[in-house]
Amino acid sequence: MEEIVKRPWGTYQTILRGETYQVKKIVVYPNSQLSLQSHNHRAEQWVIVEGEGTVTLGDKELKLKKGDNVSIAVKEKHRMSNFTNSEVVFIEVQNGDYLGEDDIIRYEDIYGRK
């Protein structure tokens, strides 16, 4: 496993990587959220393993708890928000022809990132 990467909203850690896939463990701190974003080169599958989160998927909001999952298509706007007082932990499986961190298009970010 790779080192834990810290972000304003929590942490992520790559736990498995191949040429066209990557698996990450993502922790979202209480009352935090990822940016509203999309990706041009990858689809994602999220599986909640701890806590409860609110996922923005296109124009829908889904409340997910442990054991729930969601599929995110290439170019689909998405975000994980944690409006609770406990961490949300989910496993993210990325599939695509390019998996770099620079394949993030941010639309909204409460931390001021572009």
Secondary structure, DSSP 8 states (H G I E B T S, - for coil): ----EEETTEEEEEEEE-SSEEEEEEEE-TTEE--EEE-SSEEEEEEEEESEEEEEETTEEEEEETT-EEEE-TT--EEEEE-SSS-EEEEEEEEES---TT--EEEE-TT---
